[in-house]
Amino acid sequence: MDFSLVFEHYDLFLLGALNTLKITLGALGIGLVLGTVAGTSRVSRNALIRRSADVYIQIIRGTPMLLQIYFFFFGLPQLYMMIFDSRMIDDPLWLGMLALGINSGAYTAEIIRAGILSIDRGQMEAARCSGLTHGQAMRNIILPQAFVRMIPPLCNELIVLLKDSSLVSVVGFAELMYTAKVLGAKYYTYVPFLLGAGVIYLSLTFTFAKILEFTERKLNVGNRDDDSQILDLG
């Protein structure tokens, strides 16, 4: 096993890592938007909205991510052709972001729902009494407080999403895992390339964890300062 091969192809590994970051961060953005909509819908007073969000969450959480990736890469273009009688632009980066983002949105929705429910109900009642609508109270009072409590599980979701991005390699997208697989097949040795990819994955997850840990700590310090000011004013 020649581990120097990994360094010889560092440019391909860097490109693969960049593609992994692109698809992970893009999917995270989609997941946060969908998760916020679905999570707030789960606590809506409208029964139709609640049930619609629940159907989305149950379908996504009840089917394998690999099946969803195959659907977006192979099934969606066929449906598009049947409906519009033209070829869909099948960019693997965007399709991968969409597949992972929709999957992440279902899990993020539960994180957001739990964060919202963790806030004392008196906060909503006080906001409504002050003249805010339910939507205004949710945006301006409840969600900002709940967000701080959501950071640890959202950090875990980001790390899971980063690792799950490797599944997109099965449809030929040149992310980190795909790079390791192709180079391993080329040189008939997989161990150096898989270990190299593993080190990069570990470095990325460790970096994200530390950044989010620092952010959570700073936000918590800010909250403690605000609480102390409220106590002083009292």
C-alpha positions as semicolon CSV with decimal commas, in nm:
position;residue;x (nm);y (nm);z (nm)
1;M;0,000;0,000;0,000
2;D;0,153;0,325;-0,118
3;F;0,017;0,614;0,091
4;S;0,216;0,862;-0,117
5;L;-0,051;0,817;-0,387
6;V;-0,288;1,020;-0,172
7;F;-0,048;1,316;-0,173
8;E;0,013;1,279;-0,545
9;H;-0,358;1,328;-0,605
10;Y;-0,418;1,591;-0,337
11;D;-0,576;1,820;-0,599
12;L;-0,850;1,563;-0,668
13;F;-0,911;1,518;-0,296
14;L;-0,936;1,894;-0,248
15;L;-1,184;1,917;-0,536
16;G;-1,382;1,630;-0,389
17;A;-1,382;1,797;-0,046
18;L;-1,497;2,125;-0,205
19;N;-1,785;1,947;-0,380
20;T;-1,873;1,776;-0,051
21;L;-1,889;2,115;0,121
22;K;-2,098;2,263;-0,161
23;I;-2,356;1,988;-0,152
24;T;-2,364;1,980;0,230
25;L;-2,407;2,355;0,279
26;G;-2,659;2,380;-0,005
27;A;-2,861;2,092;0,139
28;L;-2,837;2,248;0,486
29;G;-2,985;2,573;0,353
30;I;-3,272;2,389;0,186
31;G;-3,323;2,176;0,496
32;L;-3,336;2,479;0,727
33;V;-3,598;2,651;0,511
34;L;-3,813;2,339;0,475
35;G;-3,756;2,244;0,837
36;T;-3,861;2,585;0,963
37;V;-4,179;2,576;0,753
38;A;-4,263;2,217;0,846
39;G;-4,161;2,259;1,212
40;T;-4,376;2,566;1,265
41;S;-4,657;2,399;1,070
42;R;-4,649;2,107;1,313
43;V;-4,750;2,345;1,594
44;S;-4,999;2,538;1,381
45;R;-5,358;2,573;1,496
46;N;-5,474;2,485;1,143
47;A;-5,538;2,110;1,123
48;L;-5,480;2,093;0,745
49;I;-5,140;2,261;0,776
50;R;-5,041;2,030;1,063
51;R;-5,142;1,717;0,871
52;S;-4,966;1,831;0,552
53;A;-4,642;1,884;0,743
54;D;-4,684;1,549;0,917
55;V;-4,730;1,369;0,583
56;Y;-4,410;1,523;0,447
57;I;-4,213;1,428;0,759
58;Q;-4,348;1,073;0,772
59;I;-4,279;1,005;0,403
60;I;-3,921;1,133;0,419
61;R;-3,834;0,972;0,751
62;G;-4,003;0,648;0,652
63;T;-3,804;0,588;0,332
64;P;-3,427;0,533;0,288
65;M;-3,217;0,831;0,185
66;L;-3,058;0,625;-0,091
67;L;-3,403;0,561;-0,241
68;Q;-3,473;0,935;-0,232
69;I;-3,141;1,010;-0,404
70;Y;-3,220;0,757;-0,678
71;F;-3,564;0,911;-0,720
72;F;-3,428;1,262;-0,770
73;F;-3,154;1,148;-1,007
74;F;-3,349;0,893;-1,212
75;G;-3,721;0,920;-1,133
76;L;-3,764;1,299;-1,132
77;P;-3,616;1,350;-1,483
78;Q;-3,858;1,088;-1,619
79;L;-4,156;1,257;-1,453
80;Y;-4,040;1,592;-1,588
81;M;-4,019;1,444;-1,939
82;M;-4,370;1,297;-1,910
83;I;-4,524;1,624;-1,787
84;F;-4,337;1,886;-1,992
85;D;-4,220;1,673;-2,287
86;S;-3,865;1,808;-2,256
87;R;-3,544;1,711;-2,080
88;M;-3,480;1,844;-1,732
89;I;-3,143;2,003;-1,657
90;D;-2,992;1,719;-1,457
91;D;-2,708;1,895;-1,278
92;P;-2,586;1,638;-1,020
93;L;-2,484;1,911;-0,774
94;W;-2,829;2,069;-0,761
95;L;-3,011;1,738;-0,765
96;G;-2,792;1,615;-0,481
97;M;-2,856;1,933;-0,282
98;L;-3,230;1,894;-0,341
99;A;-3,240;1,528;-0,240
100;L;-3,031;1,577;0,074
101;G;-3,203;1,907;0,159
102;I;-3,553;1,762;0,143
103;N;-3,440;1,471;0,356
104;S;-3,271;1,702;0,607
105;G;-3,581;1,924;0,621
106;A;-3,788;1,643;0,772
107;Y;-3,541;1,589;1,057
108;T;-3,480;1,962;1,103
109;A;-3,857;2,012;1,133
110;E;-3,865;1,789;1,441
111;I;-3,571;1,979;1,590
112;I;-3,748;2,310;1,536
113;R;-4,079;2,179;1,667
114;A;-3,909;2,055;1,984
115;G;-3,729;2,388;2,021
116;I;-4,054;2,582;1,990
117;L;-4,234;2,359;2,241
118;S;-3,945;2,402;2,486
119;I;-4,030;2,774;2,521
120;D;-4,274;2,849;2,802
121;R;-4,628;2,899;2,672
122;G;-4,655;3,214;2,876
123;Q;-4,420;3,381;2,627
124;M;-4,673;3,338;2,348
125;E;-4,961;3,448;2,568
126;A;-4,772;3,760;2,675
127;A;-4,686;3,843;2,314
128;R;-5,048;3,803;2,207
129;C;-5,163;4,022;2,493
130;S;-4,924;4,293;2,380
131;G;-5,098;4,306;2,041
132;L;-4,879;4,078;1,827
133;T;-5,038;3,828;1,593
134;H;-4,953;3,459;1,626
135;G;-4,713;3,481;1,330
136;Q;-4,542;3,795;1,462
137;A;-4,502;3,641;1,806
138;M;-4,355;3,327;1,654
139;R;-4,104;3,520;1,438
140;N;-4,002;3,786;1,689
141;I;-4,038;3,618;2,029
142;I;-4,048;3,238;2,015
143;L;-3,814;3,141;1,731
144;P;-3,518;3,362;1,837
145;Q;-3,522;3,205;2,184
146;A;-3,578;2,854;2,052
147;F;-3,291;2,890;1,805
148;V;-3,031;2,896;2,083
149;R;-3,168;2,567;2,217
150;M;-3,169;2,419;1,866
151;I;-2,796;2,475;1,803
152;P;-2,669;2,142;1,950
153;P;-2,915;1,921;1,755
154;L;-2,871;2,134;1,442
155;C;-2,495;2,086;1,477
156;N;-2,551;1,710;1,488
157;E;-2,775;1,736;1,179
158;L;-2,502;1,925;0,992
159;I;-2,246;1,659;1,077
160;V;-2,484;1,378;0,977
161;L;-2,560;1,562;0,653
162;L;-2,190;1,601;0,578
163;K;-2,135;1,228;0,617
164;D;-2,453;1,134;0,431
165;S;-2,338;1,341;0,132
166;S;-2,113;1,043;0,052
167;L;-2,426;0,859;-0,066
168;V;-2,443;1,087;-0,370
169;S;-2,128;0,912;-0,494
170;V;-2,345;0,618;-0,607
171;V;-2,490;0,834;-0,887
172;G;-2,151;0,957;-1,005
173;F;-2,121;1,299;-0,841
174;A;-1,752;1,375;-0,792
175;E;-1,752;1,440;-0,419
176;L;-1,497;1,309;-0,171
177;M;-1,614;0,947;-0,149
178;Y;-1,648;0,919;-0,525
179;T;-1,290;1,046;-0,565
180;A;-1,157;0,784;-0,323
181;K;-1,352;0,509;-0,500
182;V;-1,233;0,606;-0,849
183;L;-0,868;0,640;-0,744
184;G;-0,885;0,309;-0,558
185;A;-1,015;0,135;-0,871
186;K;-0,747;0,300;-1,085
187;Y;-0,454;0,184;-0,871
188;Y;-0,613;-0,142;-0,746
189;T;-0,561;-0,033;-0,385
190;Y;-0,839;0,121;-0,179
191;V;-0,694;0,151;0,171
192;P;-0,477;0,465;0,121
193;F;-0,752;0,654;-0,058
194;L;-1,029;0,552;0,183
195;L;-0,810;0,649;0,480
196;G;-0,731;0,980;0,311
197;A;-1,100;1,050;0,257
198;G;-1,169;0,948;0,618
199;V;-0,913;1,195;0,749
200;I;-1,072;1,476;0,547
201;Y;-1,424;1,385;0,664
202;L;-1,301;1,376;1,024
203;S;-1,127;1,714;0,985
204;L;-1,441;1,874;0,839
205;T;-1,677;1,736;1,104
206;F;-1,438;1,834;1,383
207;T;-1,406;2,189;1,244
208;F;-1,782;2,234;1,208
209;A;-1,838;2,099;1,560
210;K;-1,590;2,346;1,709
211;I;-1,733;2,642;1,516
212;L;-2,088;2,563;1,625
213;E;-1,973;2,495;1,981
214;F;-1,810;2,840;1,989
215;T;-2,125;3,000;1,844
216;E;-2,345;2,829;2,103
217;R;-2,115;2,943;2,383
218;K;-2,121;3,304;2,263
219;L;-2,499;3,305;2,230
220;N;-2,541;3,156;2,576
221;V;-2,312;3,425;2,721
222;G;-2,528;3,688;2,555
223;N;-2,842;3,534;2,701
224;R;-2,692;3,526;3,050
225;D;-2,596;3,892;3,018
226;D;-2,951;3,979;2,912
227;D;-3,095;3,781;3,202
228;S;-2,867;3,959;3,451
229;Q;-2,978;4,297;3,314
230;I;-3,341;4,200;3,357
231;L;-3,271;4,095;3,716
232;D;-3,090;4,425;3,782
233;L;-3,383;4,622;3,641
234;G;-3,617;4,426;3,865
